[in-house]
Amino acid sequence: MAMTISEQGNVPHYLTVKDIQQVFRCGRDKAYRIVNTEGFPKMTLYGTILVHPDALNKWMSRHHNSEIY
């Protein structure tokens, strides 16, 4: 079961793909598939994918009964 952002304690202001790996307890390839899912709340800054924790929590709430990929 994936953790919500609030359960992680010290959370950076924006999450990277490496952080997404920890949230979903998955490898690098799967994390990239998740962040590249249509409608995933990401932004790209100088080639780095960033995700705001609040936007991720909202996205997870909206998709809690969905199968991603």
DSSP file (Angstrom, degrees, kcal/mol; ACC not computed):
  #  RESIDUE AA STRUCTURE BP1 BP2  ACC     N-H-->O    O-->H-N    N-H-->O    O-->H-N    TCO  KAPPA ALPHA  PHI   PSI    X-CA   Y-CA   Z-CA
    1    1 A M              0   0    0      0, 0.0     2,-0.1     0, 0.0    24,-0.0   0.000 360.0 360.0 360.0 132.2    0.0    0.0    0.0
    2    2 A A        -     0   0    0      1,-0.1     2,-0.2    22,-0.1    22,-0.2  -0.435 360.0-124.3 -75.4 146.3    1.4    3.4   -1.0
    3    3 A M        -     0   0    0     20,-1.3     2,-0.2    19,-0.2    -1,-0.1  -0.575  20.0-122.2 -85.1 151.3    2.0    6.0    1.7
    4    4 A T    >   -     0   0    0     -2,-0.2     3,-1.1     1,-0.1     4,-0.4  -0.550  29.0-109.4 -84.1 162.5    0.5    9.5    1.4
    5    5 A I  G >  S+     0   0    0      1,-0.3     3,-1.9    48,-0.2     4,-0.3   0.888 116.5  59.6 -60.1 -40.6    2.8   12.4    1.4
    6    6 A S  G >  S+     0   0    0      1,-0.3     3,-0.6     2,-0.2    -1,-0.3   0.735  98.6  60.0 -63.9 -21.5    1.8   13.5    4.9
    7    7 A E  G <  S+     0   0    0     -3,-1.1    -1,-0.3     1,-0.2    -2,-0.2   0.569  90.7  72.0 -80.6  -8.4    2.9   10.1    6.3
    8    8 A Q  G <  S-     0   0    0     -3,-1.9     2,-0.7    -4,-0.4    -1,-0.2   0.600  84.0-151.5 -86.6 -10.9    6.5   10.7    5.2
    9    9 A G  S <  S+     0   0    0     -3,-0.6     2,-0.6    -4,-0.3    -1,-0.2  -0.683  74.2  44.6  81.3-117.3    7.5   13.3    7.7
   10   10 A N  S    S+     0   0    0     -2,-0.7    -4,-0.0     1,-0.0     0, 0.0  -0.522  75.1 177.3 -68.4 110.7   10.2   15.6    6.1
   11   11 A V        -     0   0    0     -2,-0.6     4,-0.1    -5,-0.0    -2,-0.0  -0.962  27.3-125.3-120.4 129.7    8.9   16.3    2.6
   12   12 A P        -     0   0    0      0, 0.0     3,-0.0     0, 0.0     0, 0.0  -0.287  31.8-108.2 -65.5 160.6   10.7   18.5    0.2
   13   13 A H  S    S+     0   0    0      1,-0.1     2,-0.4    39,-0.1    -2,-0.0   0.886 106.8  22.9 -59.4 -39.8    8.6   21.3   -1.3
   14   14 A Y  S    S-     0   0    0     38,-0.2     2,-0.3    39,-0.1    38,-0.2  -0.966  83.4-131.4-125.8 146.2    8.5   19.5   -4.7
   15   15 A L  B     -A   51   0A   0     36,-3.6    36,-2.0    -2,-0.4     2,-0.2  -0.711  14.7-151.1 -96.8 146.8    9.0   15.8   -5.2
   16   16 A T     >  -     0   0    0     -2,-0.3     4,-2.1    34,-0.2     3,-0.2  -0.514  38.4 -95.0-102.2 176.5   11.3   14.3   -7.8
   17   17 A V  H  > S+     0   0    0     32,-0.4     4,-2.1     1,-0.2     5,-0.1   0.869 127.6  57.7 -61.0 -35.5   11.0   11.0   -9.6
   18   18 A K  H  > S+     0   0    0      1,-0.2     4,-1.3     2,-0.2    -1,-0.2   0.896 106.7  47.9 -61.4 -39.7   13.3    9.5   -7.0
   19   19 A D  H  > S+     0   0    0      1,-0.2     4,-2.4     2,-0.2    -2,-0.2   0.885 107.6  55.4 -66.6 -38.9   10.8   10.7   -4.3
   20   20 A I  H  X S+     0   0    0     -4,-2.1     4,-2.5     1,-0.2    -2,-0.2   0.875 102.4  57.7 -61.9 -37.0    7.9    9.2   -6.4
   21   21 A Q  H  X>S+     0   0    0     -4,-2.1     5,-2.0     1,-0.2     4,-0.8   0.909 109.6  44.4 -57.2 -42.8    9.8    5.9   -6.3
   22   22 A Q  H  <5S+     0   0    0     -4,-1.3   -19,-0.2     3,-0.2    -2,-0.2   0.896 111.6  52.3 -70.4 -40.8    9.7    6.0   -2.5
   23   23 A V  H  <5S+     0   0    0     -4,-2.4   -20,-1.3     1,-0.2    -2,-0.2   0.932 122.3  30.1 -60.7 -46.7    6.0    7.1   -2.3
   24   24 A F  H  <5S-     0   0    0     -4,-2.5    -1,-0.2   -22,-0.2    -2,-0.2   0.430 103.7-127.8 -95.0   0.0    4.9    4.2   -4.5
   25   25 A R  T  <5 +     0   0    0     -4,-0.8     2,-0.3    -5,-0.2    -3,-0.2   0.961  65.9 123.9  50.8  59.3    7.6    1.8   -3.5
   26   26 A C      < -     0   0    0     -5,-2.0    -1,-0.2    -6,-0.1    -2,-0.1  -0.860  61.2 -93.2-140.2 171.9    8.6    1.1   -7.0
   27   27 A G     >  -     0   0    0     -2,-0.3     4,-2.2    -3,-0.1     5,-0.2  -0.193  44.7 -94.1 -82.1 178.3   11.6    1.1   -9.3
   28   28 A R  H  > S+     0   0    0      1,-0.2     4,-2.3     2,-0.2     5,-0.2   0.911 120.9  50.5 -61.7 -47.5   12.8    3.9  -11.6
   29   29 A D  H  > S+     0   0    0      1,-0.2     4,-1.9     2,-0.2    -1,-0.2   0.918 112.8  46.1 -61.2 -44.0   11.0    2.6  -14.8
   30   30 A K  H  > S+     0   0    0      2,-0.2     4,-2.3     1,-0.2    -1,-0.2   0.888 109.8  54.8 -67.2 -38.0    7.7    2.2  -13.0
   31   31 A A  H  X S+     0   0    0     -4,-2.2     4,-2.6     1,-0.2    -1,-0.2   0.909 108.5  48.8 -61.4 -41.4    8.0    5.7  -11.4
   32   32 A Y  H  X S+     0   0    0     -4,-2.3     4,-1.5     2,-0.2    -1,-0.2   0.877 109.1  52.7 -66.3 -36.4    8.6    7.2  -14.9
   33   33 A R  H  < S+     0   0    0     -4,-1.9    -2,-0.2    -5,-0.2    -1,-0.2   0.907 110.8  48.9 -63.2 -39.5    5.5    5.4  -16.2
   34   34 A I  H >< S+     0   0    0     -4,-2.3     3,-1.8     1,-0.2    -2,-0.2   0.958 112.0  45.8 -64.2 -51.5    3.5    6.8  -13.3
   35   35 A V  H 3< S+     0   0    0     -4,-2.6    -1,-0.2     1,-0.3    -2,-0.2   0.735 112.1  53.1 -68.4 -19.8    4.6   10.4  -13.8
   36   36 A N  T 3< S+     0   0    0     -4,-1.5    -1,-0.3    -5,-0.2    -2,-0.2   0.337  81.0 120.6 -95.4   7.1    4.0   10.1  -17.5
   37   37 A T  S X  S-     0   0    0     -3,-1.8     3,-2.3     1,-0.1    -3,-0.0  -0.485  80.6 -94.4 -66.2 138.3    0.5    8.9  -17.0
   38   38 A E  T 3  S+     0   0    0      1,-0.3    -1,-0.1    -2,-0.2    -2,-0.1  -0.325 111.4  17.0 -56.6 130.1   -2.0   11.3  -18.7
   39   39 A G  T 3  S+     0   0    0      1,-0.3    -1,-0.3    -3,-0.1    -3,-0.1   0.392  84.2 146.9  88.2  -2.9   -3.3   13.8  -16.2
   40   40 A F    <   -     0   0    0     -3,-2.3     2,-2.0     1,-0.1    -1,-0.3  -0.481  56.9-117.6 -67.5 136.5   -0.5   13.2  -13.7
   41   41 A P        +     0   0    0      0, 0.0    11,-0.5     0, 0.0     2,-0.3  -0.461  63.5 133.7 -80.9  75.3    0.3   16.6  -11.9
   42   42 A K        -     0   0    0     -2,-2.0     2,-0.3     9,-0.1     9,-0.2  -0.789  36.9-162.8-118.3 161.8    3.9   17.2  -12.9
   43   43 A M  E     -B   50   0B   0      7,-2.3     7,-3.3    -2,-0.3     2,-0.5  -0.975  16.0-137.2-136.0 154.1    5.9   20.0  -14.2
   44   44 A T  E     -B   49   0B   0     -2,-0.3     2,-0.5     5,-0.2     5,-0.2  -0.954  17.4-175.1-116.1 125.9    9.3   19.9  -15.9
   45   45 A L  E >  S-B   48   0B   0      3,-2.9     3,-1.9    -2,-0.5    -2,-0.0  -0.958  75.4 -25.5-123.7 111.8   11.9   22.4  -15.0
   46   46 A Y  T 3  S-     0   0    0     -2,-0.5    -1,-0.1     1,-0.3     3,-0.1   0.869 128.6 -48.0  51.9  40.5   15.2   22.3  -17.0
   47   47 A G  T 3  S+     0   0    0      1,-0.2     2,-0.5     0, 0.0    -1,-0.3   0.397 114.7 117.4  85.3  -3.1   14.5   18.6  -17.7
   48   48 A T  E <   -B   45   0B   0     -3,-1.9    -3,-2.9   -32,-0.0     2,-0.4  -0.867  61.7-134.7-101.5 127.7   13.7   17.7  -14.1
   49   49 A I  E     -B   44   0B   0     -2,-0.5   -32,-0.4    -5,-0.2     2,-0.4  -0.678  27.3-174.2 -81.2 128.1   10.2   16.3  -13.4
   50   50 A L  E     -B   43   0B   0     -7,-3.3    -7,-2.3    -2,-0.4     2,-0.4  -0.956   9.8-168.5-126.1 143.6    8.8   18.0  -10.2
   51   51 A V  B     -A   15   0A   0    -36,-2.0   -36,-3.6    -2,-0.4    -9,-0.1  -0.997  21.1-131.2-133.6 127.9    5.5   17.2   -8.4
   52   52 A H     >  -     0   0    0    -11,-0.5     4,-2.2    -2,-0.4     3,-0.3  -0.644  20.1-132.5 -76.9 132.3    3.9   19.3   -5.7
   53   53 A P  H  > S+     0   0    0      0, 0.0     4,-2.4     0, 0.0   -48,-0.2   0.856 105.0  51.7 -54.9 -40.0    3.0   17.1   -2.7
   54   54 A D  H  > S+     0   0    0      1,-0.2     4,-2.2     2,-0.2     5,-0.2   0.909 109.9  48.9 -64.6 -41.2   -0.6   18.5   -2.5
   55   55 A A  H  > S+     0   0    0     -3,-0.3     4,-2.4     2,-0.2    -1,-0.2   0.882 110.6  51.4 -65.8 -37.6   -1.2   17.9   -6.1
   56   56 A L  H  X S+     0   0    0     -4,-2.2     4,-2.9     2,-0.2    -2,-0.2   0.925 108.8  50.4 -64.8 -43.9    0.0   14.3   -5.8
   57   57 A N  H  X S+     0   0    0     -4,-2.4     4,-2.2     2,-0.2    -2,-0.2   0.913 112.0  47.7 -60.2 -42.5   -2.3   13.7   -2.8
   58   58 A K  H  X S+     0   0    0     -4,-2.2     4,-2.2     2,-0.2    -1,-0.2   0.920 112.5  48.9 -64.0 -43.4   -5.3   15.1   -4.8
   59   59 A W  H  X S+     0   0    0     -4,-2.4     4,-1.4     1,-0.2    -2,-0.2   0.916 111.4  49.6 -62.2 -43.6   -4.4   12.9   -7.8
   60   60 A M  H  < S+     0   0    0     -4,-2.9    -1,-0.2     1,-0.2    -2,-0.2   0.886 110.1  51.3 -63.7 -38.8   -4.0    9.9   -5.6
   61   61 A S  H >< S+     0   0    0     -4,-2.2     3,-0.9     1,-0.2    -1,-0.2   0.901 110.5  48.3 -64.4 -41.1   -7.4   10.6   -4.0
   62   62 A R  H 3< S+     0   0    0     -4,-2.2    -1,-0.2     1,-0.2     3,-0.2   0.765 120.3  37.9 -69.5 -25.0   -9.1   10.9   -7.4
   63   63 A H  T >< S+     0   0    0     -4,-1.4     3,-1.9    -5,-0.2    -1,-0.2   0.090  75.0 120.9-114.2  21.7   -7.5    7.6   -8.6
   64   64 A H  T <  S+     0   0    0     -3,-0.9    -1,-0.1     1,-0.3    -2,-0.1   0.735  84.8  37.3 -65.1 -21.6   -7.6    5.5   -5.5
   65   65 A N  T 3  S+     0   0    0     -3,-0.2    -1,-0.3    -4,-0.2     2,-0.2   0.174 101.2 102.4-109.1  16.0   -9.7    2.8   -7.2
   66   66 A S    <   -     0   0    0     -3,-1.9     2,-0.6     0, 0.0    -3,-0.1  -0.624  67.2-132.4-100.4 156.6   -8.0    3.0  -10.6
   67   67 A E        -     0   0    0     -2,-0.2     2,-0.4     2,-0.0    -2,-0.1  -0.950  26.6-145.4-105.3 122.7   -5.4    0.8  -12.2
   68   68 A I              0   0    0     -2,-0.6   -34,-0.1     1,-0.2   -35,-0.0  -0.747 360.0 360.0 -96.5 139.3   -2.6    2.9  -13.6
   69   69 A Y              0   0    0     -2,-0.4    -1,-0.2   -36,-0.1   -35,-0.0   0.184 360.0 360.0  98.6 360.0   -0.8    2.0  -16.8
